[in-house]
């Protein structure tokens, strides 16, 4: 039921308190890897998804490069800062 969090974990939640699942997903990626978000399944607009991804990447100290994709998808690649 309980999970101990380090200071770094707590900082991530403070920086991105409304979308920790984004931080968790991006945190599991290495440079050169990426992901795809289905905008409809996210339940928010495309720009909101991008903003959440950017904020999460900033909290983790990585950069994202967005790749042109269909309007219902957001595709991105992770690179080190």
C-alpha positions as CSV (number, residue, x, y, z in Angstrom):
1,X,0.0,0.0,0.0
2,X,2.7,2.5,0.9
3,X,5.8,3.3,-1.2
4,X,8.8,5.2,0.1
5,X,9.8,8.1,-2.1
6,X,13.3,9.7,-2.3
7,X,13.8,13.4,-2.5
8,X,14.3,13.1,-6.3
9,X,11.0,11.3,-6.5
10,X,9.2,14.0,-4.5
11,X,10.7,16.7,-6.7
12,X,9.4,15.0,-9.8
13,X,5.9,14.9,-8.3
14,X,6.1,18.5,-7.2
15,X,7.2,19.6,-10.7
16,X,4.6,17.5,-12.5
17,X,2.0,16.8,-9.8
18,X,-0.9,16.6,-12.2
19,X,0.6,14.1,-14.6
20,X,3.1,11.8,-12.9
21,X,2.4,9.0,-15.5
22,X,4.2,11.2,-18.1
23,X,7.2,11.4,-15.8
24,X,7.2,7.7,-15.2
25,X,7.0,6.9,-18.9
26,X,9.7,9.3,-20.0
27,X,11.9,8.3,-17.1
28,X,11.9,4.8,-18.4
29,X,13.3,5.8,-21.8
30,X,17.0,6.1,-22.8
31,X,18.4,8.7,-25.3
32,X,17.4,7.8,-28.8
33,X,14.2,6.0,-27.6
34,X,10.8,7.6,-27.9
35,X,7.1,7.2,-27.5
36,X,3.7,7.8,-29.0
37,X,0.6,9.2,-27.3
38,X,-2.9,8.7,-28.7
39,X,-4.4,12.1,-28.1
40,X,-8.0,10.7,-27.9
41,X,-7.1,8.2,-25.3
42,X,-5.2,10.9,-23.3
43,X,-8.5,12.8,-23.1
44,X,-7.0,16.2,-23.7
45,X,-5.9,18.2,-26.7
46,X,-2.7,17.7,-28.7
47,X,-1.0,20.8,-27.4
48,X,-1.8,19.9,-23.8
49,X,-0.1,16.5,-24.3
50,X,2.9,18.2,-25.8
51,X,3.1,20.7,-22.9
52,X,2.8,17.9,-20.3
53,X,5.6,15.9,-22.1
54,X,7.8,19.0,-22.1
55,X,7.3,19.8,-18.4
56,X,7.9,16.1,-17.5
57,X,11.1,16.0,-19.6
58,X,12.3,19.2,-17.9
59,X,11.7,17.7,-14.5
60,X,13.8,14.7,-15.5
61,X,16.5,16.7,-17.1
62,X,16.1,15.4,-20.7
63,X,15.1,17.0,-24.0
64,X,12.4,15.9,-26.3
65,X,12.2,16.2,-30.0
66,X,8.7,16.0,-31.5
67,X,8.4,14.2,-34.8
68,X,5.7,15.1,-37.3
69,X,2.8,12.8,-37.0
70,X,-1.0,12.5,-37.6
71,X,-3.2,14.9,-35.8
72,X,-4.5,12.2,-33.4
73,X,-0.9,11.2,-32.3
74,X,2.1,12.9,-30.6
75,X,5.4,11.2,-31.4
76,X,8.6,12.1,-29.6
77,X,12.2,11.1,-29.1
78,X,14.3,11.5,-25.9
79,X,17.8,13.0,-25.9
80,X,20.1,14.0,-23.1
81,X,20.4,17.6,-22.0
